[in-house]
Amino acid sequence: MSSNHKSWANLVGKPADEAVEAIKKENSNFHVIKLEDGSPVTTDERHDRVRVFYDENGNVVSEPKIA
């Protein structure tokens, strides 16, 4: 299944695990990474990587995007 999404604003505030599964369900080729908010990340750009940043409660804090 292909995806036209480049970001998922609708997942902000949702549990991070739920967000990861929703993105993978939409496109199983995405490499979805769950990261604590404020974690250091590389600056390289990949078109198959989606980062999901979460807070201390495990909820998505910013719009997951292809990066």
Secondary structure by P-SEA (a helix, b strand, c coil): cccccccccccccccaaaaaaaaaaaccccbbbbbcccccccccccccbbbbbbccccccccccccc
